[in-house]
Structure formats: C-alpha cells, structure tokens
Amino acid sequence: MPLSHLRPRGETARLDVLRKLNLLDTPPSEAFDRITRMAAQLFGLPIAAVSLTDSNRQWFKSRVGVEHDSIPRMKAPCAQVADESAMLVIEDLQADACYHDSVLASSGVRFYAGAPLVTHDGWCLGAICVLGPSPRTITDAERVALTDLAAMVMDQIELQHALGRVDAVSGLPNRTQFLDDFKDLTMDSPRGEHRLAALVNLASPEQLGSAMRAMGASYLDEIVGEAVRMLGATIGRTSTVYHIGATEFAFIAPAGSELDAFYAELGDWLRQRAQSVTSRFVTTATVGIVPFQIGATACADLLRNLHSAARHAFEMDRGMSVFSWEQDAVYRRRFWLINEFGAALESSGQLRLVYQPKVDLGSGACIGAEALLRWTHPTFGDVSPAEFIPIVEQTSMVRATTHWVVETALRQLAAWWEAGIELQVAVNVSAVNLQEPDFCEHIVDGLRRHGLPASSLALEITESALMKNPRLAEATLRALDAAGVRLAIDDFGTGYSSLAYLQSLPAQVVKIDQSFVRGIERDERKRSLVAAMIKLSHDLGHRVVAEGVETADVVDVLKEADCDEAQGYLYARPLAPQAFVQWVEKRGKVEAVAL
C-alpha cells in the first residue's frame, strides 16, 4: 500500500531541506538535463524526469518527453518513492490497484520506475524516473543503472550547493548560481520574450561601514537575516531570490509580469520593511528594476544595469528606480572618465595648468594668479573641468591629482620668479588633502626644493571641504599657516558655517563666489549682501577677492564696496604659461602683495 496519501514523520524537516537547496521553481539546467536524457536513452523510453516532491505537487527540475512542469502529489508514484525512500517499479499502472486512476495512467503512461534522490543526511527529495506507454519489466542491471543515475543527480545537487553556489549567511543561491540560472533561462524561454528583473540593496557602502563600525560584523548578518525572511515570505513565493552581494539580492519576475504591478509590489515591500525592521533607522533600502529581453541582454549587462538602477534610486533618495538608457549613459561616461583620467595622471601631455590673473582693484596691477587644471584627451579632445573634477574628487585619485597640480604649479612659479615675475600662485585643495597626515610636510618640501618663499603659494579651500572633518582640517591649516603658506576660503557664502570659519581659521583671504558677483550691478540685494561680506571680512583682517568679474560696471560696484581684488573674464580667461607672461608684460603692472 503506497504511503503517498500520508505524511511520514519528519515531513516538515524534509520540506525544509528541499527548500533550502533552492531547486524548486528554478529554470531548467543543462547539468540535470544531461542526466535525464541519459536515463531515457539507457531504458529506451520516451519519458524521463528528475522529480522533486513538494508539499502538494511533484515538480520536475528536468524532464524529457513531458510538456508540463508539475503534477499533483496525490497518487504520484514519485511521491511514494519520496515517502518510502526506496526504488519503486510499476510494470503496468493501469493494472495497479492504487495508480490505475492516477494522472499518469490517465495520460497513457503504463510503465514507471523511480529511484530515490537521497541527501547525505538521509532526506529523500524525490526521484529520477523513467516512464513508457507500454507495460514492461526491469532487469537487475537496469535497477543498478537507475540507482547510479540517482546518485549522479544528488552529486550534482550537493555539488552546486556546496561549491560556491549558496551563500553561507543567507542560505540563498549566490551570484554564481544566478549566472548559471540566467544562462538556463535564456535556453528555455522564447527569444525576445520581455522580462523584468530587480535588485534590492539593503544599505549603501557608507551606511554599512558606519553601522558595522558601531555594531560589529554581526550586524550585517542580522540585517541580511531580516531581509531573507521578508523576501522569502513575499517575493520568494513566485521568484527565486539570489544573494549576489553583501547587502544585495536579485530576482527575476515570473513571465508575463507587468512593470506597473511589479513596481507596486516592490514598493509595498519597501514600505513593509520600513515599518517592521530595526535597521531602517541606520540603513536605506533601495530597489533597481530593469526590463530586458531574453536573448538580447547578457547576464553581466543585466547585473550592471541592476546596480546602476539601484544606485540611482539611492542618489535620488526615492527608494526605487527603473533603469533607463539615458541614466546608463551618464554612469558609463562617469566610469570612462575615471579610467581615462587615471591613465592621464600616469602619462605625459594630457594634463596641464592654465593661470587666471588676479588684479588689485586699487592699482589695477596683476598681483597673482589661480592655477586651474585642464585635460585634453588624446582621442576625444578637451574634457570640461566642471565634468571631471567633481568625479575625480570622489575617488582615491584626488590625492595624486592635487600633488601633480602643486608640483606643476611650483615648477612654473619658480621659473617665473627666476625671470623676475614675483607673483603669488593659488592652488585649489580638496577635503581629502586636508586629512593627509603629511600634507603640510609635502607642501613645505616642494617650496624648499624649488627655492620659493612659503608666501608665494596660496591654497584655496572651500567651506564644504572644511566641513568634512573640521578638527583635522583646522589642524592641517594651522600647520600650513605656521609654515608661512597663504590660505584662502574659496566660494565664500555658499557653505553653512561661514561666520564660524572666518573667526576660527587662519586664512588671510576670502574669495566671494561668482554667484554673488554676476549681475550685481542690477541687483540691489546682491550689492547689499556683497558689501556686508566685504566689511565683515575686513573687520576680521582678511583681504577679499571677487570671482566672476566680467564687466566694468561690476568693477565699479566692487570698488565702491572696497573690495581688494578681482578675477574674471573682464581681465583674462585662464591662460597657458607663456600667454600669461605676455598678458602680464602687456599690462605692465605687477605687484607683489602679502609676500
């Protein structure tokens, strides 16, 4: 009497083992299909399958000669194999008292033979079976062959589970398994079929780093565990969820899913998570969605697009984002710039400095210049500094970039001083530079090597850079001031703590941002604001430089407000070194200020 209508002891545990292997409802796999085809050929039968016994169905991980991917568990011979963990041979289903009215018998199947798929721990997952339309017997050699094929299936299952295909923390299939399953999906699905994929990221790298620093490494395990339970209870009911990164989970929506419904479902998941998990206070979960076509999108491209969409969602602070080619073009351009700029730093001839004059508003004399970085790519020509500098400042290349700029500026400055043009050159410095423990030493050493007085170099620092790590930045600036290097607060008025910094930092110069200067001759409020900035700076002992001066009318307003210096297109655009010297010689007025 078969036991398929009963549930043996340990059935709950058996099902738990089956589901942890993440085989149910996964795409067909060539590794399993190869064994199934071998079984059909060995027995000379048209039907063979790797059948897994779920709670109420037999699901076929691999099949030959079968259109459907599952049948009911009730009165399924494979269920009896799973229940008894023993080989079952039915020579004629229609003559069998139990199975004569089963789904298989009604479909014309007469012969069945199945060998159990048993884990090393003794749990039977299902069977590898062969079926035929006519009654037949089975030889001892065929029994041995079917048993061997079952062992091969289990070796494949446990090999995939053990060798780098299942994440040890989450118990979910990992990135390697995703790649293999995606390959199988493209083989099993119609070419050109539209599908949807999503990536859930539980935290940004910065958030995760801060949380683990405060809470310890176990914190990552905790938020992953929370996510696995929630994903399994919702998305995992219809899709296989893959753990592809420390805090990243990917899955593909069932065929036929609509974007709007998929978007809404994931939005509900995000809201549910935000209401129920403790990690929501220190991490921000985001979701990236990517529509794609079977056969038209490579797996590597799909993963890249998923990451891009999820990152865009984080940067836009909106939780979810659907991938777009326009968005992708921006990220690919950014990545290209990073790679190419790194090559430019290591080569010669691509990077150069240009110099924009600074003019004393009282005498009209040139009193210095600001060194500005320019990049000419060997293939694509000039790249705008407004595009590449903000990107470089977010990478590890910012230190090397500043060092290159400082060294190049000092070399040029020494040549000018030797030629009798004793001006001061200003160089921009990033927040990262102010956190380098040897930054002051590097600057002083460069001045000494080139035989220049410390006051011939000015370093311009934005307020936003000072706010990255105020205590460390202030210590670095005080060391530079003690060494005699001039300091300027750049883009004054655009930060958040202008008055506090003016009081506490050892700066000699304040540069008023061009956004306050342009159009000042037509704007009474701007005139009042700039006049107040200039008076406040003077009261605290600072010289004031106005940026972005383009017309004589603006100069008149600045003079009336007692501004000290100006730079902008009215005087000159940024100039190459030789052109700068020619501009200085033509102007005929040079003064050394605060040297």
NORUR-V210099 format. One record per pair of residues at least 24 apart in sequence whose C-alpha atoms are under 10 Angstrom apart, sorted by sequence separation. I is the first residue (numbers start at 1). J is the second residue. If there is no record, write none. Layout:
BEGIN
i = <I:I>
j = <J:J>
END
This chain:
BEGIN
i = <40:55:75:88:89:90:108:109:110:111:112:113:126:223:224:263:286:287:288:289:304:308:350:351:352:405:481:482:491:492:510:534:538:36:37:39:40:53:54:74:75:77:88:89:108:109:110:111:112:113:128:202:221:224:263:285:286:287:288:350:351:402:465:481:491:538:36:37:52:53:75:76:87:88:89:107:108:109:110:111:112:127:128:201:220:221:263:286:287:288:305:349:350:351:402:403:454:455:458:459:460:461:462:463:464:480:481:511:531:535:537:538:35:36:37:51:52:53:75:76:77:87:88:104:111:200:220:262:286:287:349:350:402:434:454:457:458:459:460:461:462:463:464:474:478:479:481:510:527:530:531:534:535:24:33:34:35:36:37:50:51:53:54:74:75:76:86:87:88:105:115:285:286:349:350:373:401:402:455:456:457:458:459:460:461:462:463:464:467:477:478:509:510:518:530:533:534:535:23:24:32:33:53:74:75:76:86:87:113:114:115:125:285:286:349:373:424:430:454:455:456:457:458:459:460:461:462:463:466:467:477:478:508:509:517:518:520:531:532:534:24:32:33:52:53:72:73:85:86:87:113:115:116:117:235:259:284:345:399:402:403:424:425:426:427:428:429:430:431:453:454:455:456:457:458:459:460:461:462:463:464:465:467:474:475:477:516:517:518:519:521:527:531:533:534:31:32:33:51:72:85:86:115:116:200:234:235:259:286:287:288:289:290:291:292:344:350:373:398:399:402:424:425:426:427:428:429:430:431:434:435:453:454:455:459:460:461:462:463:464:466:470:474:511:516:517:518:519:521:522:527:530:531:28:29:30:71:81:82:84:85:86:114:115:117:118:119:234:259:286:287:288:289:290:291:344:350:373:398:399:423:424:425:426:427:428:429:430:431:433:434:453:454:455:462:463:464:473:474:508:509:510:511:512:513:514:515:516:517:518:519:521:522:531:28:29:71:81:82:83:85:113:114:115:116:117:118:258:284:286:287:288:289:290:291:344:372:398:399:400:410:414:418:423:424:425:426:427:428:429:431:432:435:462:463:464:508:509:510:511:512:513:514:515:517:518:520:521:527:528:530:18:24:25:26:27:28:78:80:81:82:115:116:117:120:235:285:286:287:288:289:290:341:344:371:398:399:413:417:418:422:423:424:425:426:427:428:430:431:432:434:435:463:467:499:502:503:507:508:509:510:511:512:513:514:519:520:521:527:18:19:24:25:26:27:28:77:78:81:82:115:116:117:118:119:120:234:284:285:286:287:288:289:371:398:399:407:411:414:415:417:430:431:434:435:437:441:463:466:498:502:507:508:509:510:511:512:513:514:519:520:521:18:23:24:25:77:78:80:81:82:114:115:117:118:119:341:394:396:403:406:407:410:411:414:429:430:431:432:434:435:436:440:444:493:506:507:508:509:510:511:512:518:521:23:24:77:78:79:85:117:118:248:250:252:340:371:372:393:395:399:406:410:413:414:431:432:435:436:439:440:443:493:499:503:517:520:521:15:23:78:85:86:116:117:119:120:208:231:247:248:249:250:251:252:253:371:393:394:411:412:414:430:431:434:435:437:438:439:440:441:447:463:499:502:503:517:520:14:15:85:88:119:208:230:248:250:252:370:393:403:407:410:411:413:414:417:431:434:435:437:440:441:444:466:502:14:15:83:84:85:87:89:91:92:93:95:117:399:403:406:407:410:411:433:434:435:436:439:440:443:444:493:502:517:14:82:83:85:86:87:88:89:90:91:92:93:94:205:406:410:411:432:434:435:439:440:444:492:517:82:83:85:87:92:93:199:205:230:231:410:414:431:434:440:441:443:12:81:82:83:91:92:198:199:200:203:204:230:403:407:413:433:434:440:11:25:81:82:91:92:199:200:201:202:203:413:25:81:82:90:91:92:199:201:202:203:440:79:80:81:90:91:201:202:227:230:337:410:461:78:79:80:81:89:90:91:200:201:202:226:230:341:410:460:7:78:79:81:89:90:200:201:271:341:409:459:77:78:89:199:200:201:270:458:460:461:462:77:78:199:200:226:227:270:337:338:341:342:351:458:459:460:461:78:169:170:198:199:200:226:337:341:406:458:460:512:543:77:169:170:198:199:226:267:337:345:352:353:492:169:197:198:199:226:250:266:267:334:338:351:352:368:406:492:514:89:170:171:197:198:223:266:334:337:338:342:346:351:355:368:369:370:371:372:373:488:492:511:512:514:88:169:170:196:197:198:223:337:342:345:353:354:367:368:369:370:371:372:373:488:489:490:491:509:511:87:169:170:172:196:197:222:223:250:335:338:341:345:352:353:367:368:369:370:371:372:488:489:491:509:511:170:171:195:196:197:222:223:250:263:334:338:352:366:367:368:369:370:371:488:490:170:195:196:263:334:342:366:367:368:369:370:87:169:170:181:195:196:220:244:248:263:338:342:345:353:87:172:195:196:219:223:341:426:427:428:194:195:196:425:426:427:429:47:178:193:194:195:196:197:248:424:426:428:51:178:193:194:195:196:259:48:50:52:178:194:195:198:47:48:49:50:51:52:63:177:178:179:197:198:358:45:48:50:51:60:62:63:64:65:176:177:178:189:196:200:358:50:59:60:61:63:173:174:175:176:177:358:5:6:14:58:60:172:173:174:175:176:198:211:357:358:4:5:58:172:173:174:175:356:4:5:172:173:174:175:182:200:355:356:3:4:5:53:54:171:172:173:174:211:355:3:4:11:52:53:54:170:171:172:178:210:211:2:4:52:53:170:175:178:210:2:3:4:5:6:8:9:51:52:53:169:175:178:208:2:4:5:8:51:52:167:168:174:175:207:208:3:4:7:8:50:51:52:166:167:170:173:174:203:207:208:2:3:4:6:50:51:165:166:167:169:172:202:203:206:207:2:3:4:5:49:50:51:165:166:167:202:205:1:2:3:4:49:50:167:203:204:3:4:48:49:50:203:204:2:3:48:49:202:203:204:2:47:48:49:201:202:203:204:47:48:201:202:203:46:47:48:201:202:45:46:47:200:201:202:2:44:45:46:47:200:201:508:43:44:45:46:199:200:201:42:43:44:45:199:200:368:370:39:40:41:43:45:198:199:200:368:369:370:39:40:198:199:368:370:39:40:197:198:199:36:40:197:198:35:36:196:197:198:36:196:197:43:195:196:197:1:2:195:196:1:2:194:195:196:194:195:43:193:194:195:42:50:192:193:194:18:192:193:194:17:43:191:192:193:194:39:42:43:50:190:191:192:193:17:42:190:191:192:198:199:18:189:190:191:192:197:198:17:18:19:39:188:189:197:199:200:201:204:17:18:39:186:187:198:199:200:204:14:15:17:18:186:187:197:198:199:486:14:15:185:186:197:198:199:201:486:13:14:15:39:185:186:199:200:201:204:485:14:38:39:183:186:198:199:203:204:484:11:182:183:186:198:10:11:36:186:201:35:36:35:183:182:183:35:36:182:35:181:201:34:179:180:200:32:33:179:182:200:32:35:178:179:199:31:32:198:198:32:179:198:31:32:178:198:31:175:23:22:21:456:21:456:23:455:456:457:21:22:455:456:21:455:20:21:454:453:22:21:20:22:20:21:22:23:30:20:21:22:29:30:20:21:29:19:20:27:28:29:30:31:27:28:29:30:26:27:28:29:26:27:28:29:27:28:30:26:27:28:29:26:27:28:29:27:28:421:27:28:416:27:421:413:421:412:416:423:424:422:423:424:421:422:423:424:421:422:423:424:421:422:424:423:422:361:360:361:359:358:359:358:358:361:361:361:362:368:370:361:367:369:366:368:362:365:366:374:361:362:363:364:366:373:361:362:363:364:372:360:361:362:371:372:360:361:370:371:372:359:360:361:366:369:371:359:360:361:369:371:358:359:360:358:359:357:358:359:357:358:356:357:369:25:356:357:359:25:26:27:356:358:25:26:357:358:24:25:356:357:24:356:357:23:355:356:357:366:367:22:355:356:357:366:22:354:355:356:365:22:354:355:356:353:354:355:356:366:353:354:355:365:366:367:368:353:354:357:364:365:366:367:368:352:353:354:355:356:364:365:366:367:368:352:354:355:364:365:366:367:368:354:355:357:363:364:365:366:367:357:363:364:365:366:367:363:360:359:360:359:360:359:360>
j = <64:79:99:112:113:114:132:133:134:135:136:137:150:247:248:287:310:311:312:313:328:332:374:375:376:429:505:506:515:516:534:558:562:61:62:64:65:78:79:99:100:102:113:114:133:134:135:136:137:138:153:227:246:249:288:310:311:312:313:375:376:427:490:506:516:563:62:63:78:79:101:102:113:114:115:133:134:135:136:137:138:153:154:227:246:247:289:312:313:314:331:375:376:377:428:429:480:481:484:485:486:487:488:489:490:506:507:537:557:561:563:564:62:63:64:78:79:80:102:103:104:114:115:131:138:227:247:289:313:314:376:377:429:461:481:484:485:486:487:488:489:490:491:501:505:506:508:537:554:557:558:561:562:52:61:62:63:64:65:78:79:81:82:102:103:104:114:115:116:133:143:313:314:377:378:401:429:430:483:484:485:486:487:488:489:490:491:492:495:505:506:537:538:546:558:561:562:563:52:53:61:62:82:103:104:105:115:116:142:143:144:154:314:315:378:402:453:459:483:484:485:486:487:488:489:490:491:492:495:496:506:507:537:538:546:547:549:560:561:563:54:62:63:82:83:102:103:115:116:117:143:145:146:147:265:289:314:375:429:432:433:454:455:456:457:458:459:460:461:483:484:485:486:487:488:489:490:491:492:493:494:495:497:504:505:507:546:547:548:549:551:557:561:563:564:62:63:64:82:103:116:117:146:147:231:265:266:290:317:318:319:320:321:322:323:375:381:404:429:430:433:455:456:457:458:459:460:461:462:465:466:484:485:486:490:491:492:493:494:495:497:501:505:542:547:548:549:550:552:553:558:561:562:60:61:62:103:113:114:116:117:118:146:147:149:150:151:266:291:318:319:320:321:322:323:376:382:405:430:431:455:456:457:458:459:460:461:462:463:465:466:485:486:487:494:495:496:505:506:540:541:542:543:544:545:546:547:548:549:550:551:553:554:563:61:62:104:114:115:116:118:146:147:148:149:150:151:291:317:319:320:321:322:323:324:377:405:431:432:433:443:447:451:456:457:458:459:460:461:462:464:465:468:495:496:497:541:542:543:544:545:546:547:548:550:551:553:554:560:561:563:52:58:59:60:61:62:112:114:115:116:149:150:151:154:269:319:320:321:322:323:324:375:378:405:432:433:447:451:452:456:457:458:459:460:461:462:464:465:466:468:469:497:501:533:536:537:541:542:543:544:545:546:547:548:553:554:555:561:53:54:59:60:61:62:63:112:113:116:117:150:151:152:153:154:155:269:319:320:321:322:323:324:406:433:434:442:446:449:450:452:465:466:469:470:472:476:498:501:533:537:542:543:544:545:546:547:548:549:554:555:556:54:59:60:61:113:114:116:117:118:150:151:153:154:155:377:430:432:439:442:443:446:447:450:465:466:467:468:470:471:472:476:480:529:542:543:544:545:546:547:548:554:557:60:61:114:115:116:122:154:155:285:287:289:377:408:409:430:432:436:443:447:450:451:468:469:472:473:476:477:480:530:536:540:554:557:558:53:61:116:123:124:154:155:157:158:246:269:285:286:287:288:289:290:291:409:431:432:449:450:452:468:469:472:473:475:476:477:478:479:485:501:537:540:541:555:558:53:54:124:127:158:247:269:287:289:291:409:432:442:446:449:450:452:453:456:470:473:474:476:479:480:483:505:541:54:55:123:124:125:127:129:131:132:133:135:157:439:443:446:447:450:451:473:474:475:476:479:480:483:484:533:542:557:55:123:124:126:127:128:129:130:131:132:133:134:135:246:447:451:452:473:475:476:480:481:485:533:558:124:125:127:129:134:135:241:247:272:273:452:456:473:476:482:483:485:55:124:125:126:134:135:241:242:243:246:247:273:446:450:456:476:477:483:55:69:125:126:135:136:243:244:245:246:247:457:70:126:127:135:136:137:244:246:247:248:485:125:126:127:136:137:247:248:273:276:383:456:507:125:126:127:128:136:137:138:247:248:249:273:277:388:457:507:55:126:127:129:137:138:248:249:319:389:457:507:126:127:138:248:249:250:319:507:509:510:511:127:128:249:250:276:277:320:387:388:391:392:401:508:509:510:511:129:220:221:249:250:251:277:388:392:457:509:511:563:594:129:221:222:250:251:278:319:389:397:404:405:544:222:250:251:252:279:303:319:320:387:391:404:405:421:459:545:567:143:224:225:251:252:277:320:388:391:392:396:400:405:409:422:423:424:425:426:427:542:546:565:566:568:143:224:225:251:252:253:278:392:397:400:408:409:422:423:424:425:426:427:428:543:544:545:546:564:566:143:225:226:228:252:253:278:279:306:391:394:397:401:408:409:423:424:425:426:427:428:544:545:547:565:567:227:228:252:253:254:279:280:307:320:391:395:409:423:424:425:426:427:428:545:547:228:253:254:321:392:400:424:425:426:427:428:146:228:229:240:254:255:279:303:307:322:397:401:404:412:147:232:255:256:279:283:401:486:487:488:255:256:257:486:487:488:490:109:240:255:256:257:258:259:310:486:488:490:114:241:256:257:258:259:322:112:114:116:242:258:259:262:112:113:114:115:116:117:128:242:243:244:262:263:423:111:114:116:117:126:128:129:130:131:242:243:244:255:262:266:424:117:126:127:128:130:240:241:242:243:244:425:73:74:82:126:128:240:241:242:243:244:266:279:425:426:73:74:127:241:242:243:244:425:74:75:242:243:244:245:252:270:425:426:74:75:76:124:125:242:243:244:245:282:426:75:76:83:124:125:126:242:243:244:250:282:283:75:77:125:126:243:248:251:283:76:77:78:79:80:82:83:125:126:127:243:249:252:282:77:79:80:83:126:127:242:243:249:250:282:283:79:80:83:84:126:127:128:242:243:246:249:250:279:283:284:79:80:81:83:127:128:242:243:244:246:249:279:280:283:284:80:81:82:83:127:128:129:243:244:245:280:283:80:81:82:83:128:129:246:282:283:83:84:128:129:130:283:284:83:84:129:130:283:284:285:84:129:130:131:283:284:285:286:130:131:284:285:286:130:131:132:285:286:130:131:132:285:286:287:88:130:131:132:133:286:287:594:130:131:132:133:286:287:288:130:131:132:133:287:288:456:458:128:129:130:132:134:287:288:289:457:458:459:129:130:288:289:458:460:130:131:288:289:290:128:132:289:290:128:129:289:290:291:130:290:291:138:290:291:292:97:98:291:292:98:99:291:292:293:292:293:142:292:293:294:142:150:292:293:294:119:293:294:295:119:145:293:294:295:296:142:145:146:153:293:294:295:296:121:146:294:295:296:302:303:123:294:295:296:297:302:303:123:124:125:145:294:295:303:305:306:307:310:124:125:146:293:294:305:306:307:311:122:123:125:126:294:295:305:306:307:594:123:124:294:295:306:307:308:310:595:123:124:125:149:295:296:309:310:311:314:595:125:149:150:294:297:309:310:314:315:595:123:294:295:298:310:123:124:149:299:314:149:150:150:298:298:299:152:153:299:153:299:319:153:298:299:319:152:153:299:302:320:153:156:299:300:320:153:154:320:321:156:303:322:156:157:303:323:157:303:157:157:157:592:158:593:161:593:594:595:160:161:594:595:161:595:161:162:595:595:166:166:166:171:170:171:172:173:180:171:172:173:180:181:172:173:181:172:173:180:181:182:183:184:181:182:183:184:181:182:183:184:182:183:184:185:184:185:187:184:185:186:187:185:186:187:188:187:188:581:188:189:577:189:584:577:585:577:581:590:591:590:591:592:590:591:592:593:591:592:593:594:592:593:595:595:595:545:545:546:545:545:546:546:547:555:556:558:559:565:567:559:565:567:565:567:562:565:566:574:562:563:564:565:567:574:563:564:565:566:574:563:564:565:574:575:564:565:574:575:576:564:565:566:571:574:576:565:566:567:575:577:565:566:567:566:567:566:567:568:567:568:567:568:580:237:568:569:571:238:239:240:569:571:239:240:571:572:239:240:571:572:240:572:573:240:572:573:574:583:584:240:573:574:575:584:241:573:574:575:584:242:574:575:576:574:575:576:577:587:575:576:577:587:588:589:590:576:577:580:587:588:589:590:591:576:577:578:579:580:588:589:590:591:592:577:579:580:589:590:591:592:593:580:581:583:589:590:591:592:593:584:590:591:592:593:594:591:589:589:590:590:591:591:593>
END
